[in-house]
Amino acid sequence: MIYRFRPKNYPIFTLTTVEEILQNHTKGGSCTVTLDMGRTSSKIFFINDLICTNAFKIPICKLKDIKWREGDIYCYNGECFLKIAFFGDGKYYRLREVRFNTAPTLEISGIHMHRIKNITPWEDSLMKIKLAKIRRGHKVLDICTGLGYTAILAMLRGAVSVTTIERDINVLKIAEYNPWSRELADERIKIVVSRAEEYLPKLPSNHFDRIIHDPPRMALAGELYSKRFYTETYRVLKPGGIMVHYTGQPGYLSGKNIIAGVCRRLKEVGFKVKIVKELPGVVCYKPNINT
């Protein structure tokens, strides 16, 4: 199924934003804050007990009625504040601020979908894009869309088209509230709702210049680390193409070397591989026909 992404474009409020607004409200006049997590700045005017912009008027009491917690993200839909979090299909989805004025992460039942220790989700995604060496005119396959940061960054680096696959439609629904995901609506990005292992066999051979493979941990999606799946990624990648495969560090605490098995399977299907510890993961190269 092709998913039509529809950004909500609601103003966004976090604990830091609200604290800044309330501090300035006592002084009166106006202040400048971000209402899209750092992407732009907005001027807010204080008129009696109203918080006003060109787009909305909010009674200050509505802001004070909420128990704002660190990490929580709310939007204002014109009538009330809504926490960007919900239960769906037995899981709890939550958009979470990790640092002021930057892209948030997604938590699913308490598990965050990006690295957030000493790095922001946007920086994490940018590292993968740089390792893939995406250039203008490339066709890119992005496996596991998430909040769409790698797909968006691939497009911003000049990709002529990005096909991105996400099996959990709830992830896309929560991404529609995220200011940093809005470019997923660009016509150059095609979002496919499907299991990646079922969709790849439908794709043509030697079609993509680059692949970003960013699966959940192996314990949650072992099929995306299988030799059968790697065979499909090799087939759809053009000769001379690059696949960046995020793996994390599965088995690290227990002393298991799971990365060795990943590299072995990648080599068995034809890839040349390079472990990148700072990713952490593997950069895979499909040899040119003449090499």
C-alpha positions, 0 to 999 in steps of 0.5 A: 500500500502506498501511504499518502503522508499528511503533515498536521502542521500544528504548533508544538509545545514542550516543557522548555517552550512552555517555561519560556512562555510563562516566564515572559508572560509575567513581564507582558509584551511579547517574546520569540519562541519556537513552535516547531522544535527549533525549525523556525521562530515565532513571535508570541504576544501577551494580551491580558490572559491570552497567548496570541500569534497570527495563527491562534489565541490560547488562554494562559489557563490552558497552558497552566492546566497541563502537568508538563513533563520533560520529554513530552511533546504536545500540539495545539489543534485549535481547541485543546492541547494533545499529547503526541502519544497513543496506544495502538495494536498493543503498543504505546507510541510516543514522540519524545524530545531528546534535546531542545530545538532539534528533531525528536525520537520515537518511542515504542513501548519504551524503546527509542528508535534512534541513538540518543546518547551523545547524539541527536536523532537527526545527527544519527540519520545524517551519519548514515546518509554521509556513509552512503555517499548519496549524490544528486540523481541517485535512486535510494531505497530506505528500509524502515521509515520510522520518522523519515529522517534518512529518507528526507536527508537522502532527498535533501542530498539530491536523490531523484527518488526515495522509496521508503518502506515501513510496516507499522502504519502507527509510526507514520501516523505519529510522524505526521505530527512531527515538524521534522518529518513534514518533508515526507510529503514531498512527491519524490518520496514514496512511502510503502506500507509493507513488510520489507521482506515481502516487498523487496522481491517485487522490486526490479534488479539493479535498480537502486544506487543506494540503500539505507537499511535501518532495521529494529534490533535483531531480537525484534526483526530477525528476518531483516538480518537473514541471508535471504533478505540480504540476497534481495538487497544485493539483487536490487542494488546496482553494481557499484552501489552502497548499502549502509546497514545499521546493526547497533551492538546486539549481544555486546553485553553478553559477549556474543559477536553477532556482528560477525554473523551479519558480516558473514551472511553479507559476504556470502551473498556477494557484498564487500563489507566494512564494519563502522564502529561509530555507526555502529553497523556495516557499510556494504559494497556491491562490486562493479560487473568488471571488478 
